[in-house]
Amino acid sequence: MKQQEQQGLVGEKRRVVVVGGGIAGSLVAKSLQFTADVTLVDPKEYFEITWASLRPMVEPSFGEKSVINHKDYLTNGRTFASSVTNITDSHVLIAEGRLIPYDYLVIATGHKDPVPKTKTKRLDQFKAENEKITSAQSILIVGGGPTGVELAGEIAVDYPDKKVTLVHKGSRLLEFIGLKAAEKTLKWLRSKKVDVKLEQSVDLSSISDGGKIYQTSSGEPIEADCVFVCTGKPLSSAWLKGTILKDNLDEHGRLMVDGNLRVKGRENIFAIGDITGIHEIKQGYLAQEHASVAAKNIKLSMAGGKESKMATYKASSSGLAIVSLGRKEAVAQFPFTTMIGCIPGMIKSRDLFVGKTRKKMGLEA
């Protein structure tokens, strides 16, 4: 009888619980919703195309398409707007005290990002950030990773009269990709009159809006009407330390997975996206690849397929990365070349892959 159940011959759909509604979790839930009994647990009611989350700060209406309610694409599944407090071998416990049983579990909690719970409030947040930008004469951006650089680019292009200062503690921008891309980006930002200060920091505890003077670590004063902090977000994995997966976390708090994206030593628990300990640049298109592999393997397992037939995931070593610079330009690192300008901008910057991602989620572009 157990073999029959594994092969799905008893009629009941296997129960899949997905924890985390970012690009990886949302896509795996969507992919499995008609072959399994799917439950998605996410602290918010929507999926956000995170690599497009800066454009709505200069164009708030853009958020209408980049913020998608889970129920819009998950038409045959269950959603709970909640956090998970514990995992057992058979159940997920959410903050409200509800126990959700599972046959397969997918962990996709990515990075911690304290955004509003509803789409309406998220769109209101974009409008508020836009008002901060439009009413400011001087803007300080703290952090020179992709978020800080892209935000500086968005503001510099849409509001060329604003005084924009970007402060980064590293010796170069965009430390996750090559030096050539960083140098080209620095030159581009300075050509747009963005004042980039490297190897300096700003005391974040002293930051508050209201036209104040901020001091850098070298004692340099910066005048700013508003401040945007674009430093790295922590992983959303601390909650796992009190669960059955506590010993599956590496020293960085990421879940260790095998080649099939199963948590090591677990046959029915998968981990995908930024939460995994896979050594590669953490990017949205790779998280989508994770979701595809995990969905295939869960479908195969539910059908009683052989483990040897499972799809495998190989860490990306291409170093491919594109960072948008406003609406028309971008810097792109390809395997054999690095370029900046309108050609890479045509690939990403016009709509930031929003149309393509919406199609992948089964929605109109």
Secondary structure, DSSP 8 states (H G I E B T S, - for coil): -HHHHHTTTTS---EEEEE--SHHHHHHHHHHTTTSEEEEEESSSEEE-GGGSSHHHHSGGGHHHHEEEHHHH-TTSEEEES-EEEE-SSEEEETTS-EEE-SEEEE---B-----SSHHHHHHHHHHHHHHHHH-SEEEEE--SHHHHHHHHHHHHH-TTSEEEEEESSSSS-TTS-HHHHHHHHHHHHHTT-EEEES--B-GGG--SSSEEEEBTTS-EEEESEEEE-----BS-GGGGGSTTGGGB-TTS-B-B-TTSBBTT-SSEEE-GGGB--SS---HHHHHHHHHHHHHHHHHHHTT--GGG--------S--EEEEETTTEEEEE-SS-EEEEHHHHHHHTTTTTHHHHHHHTTS--
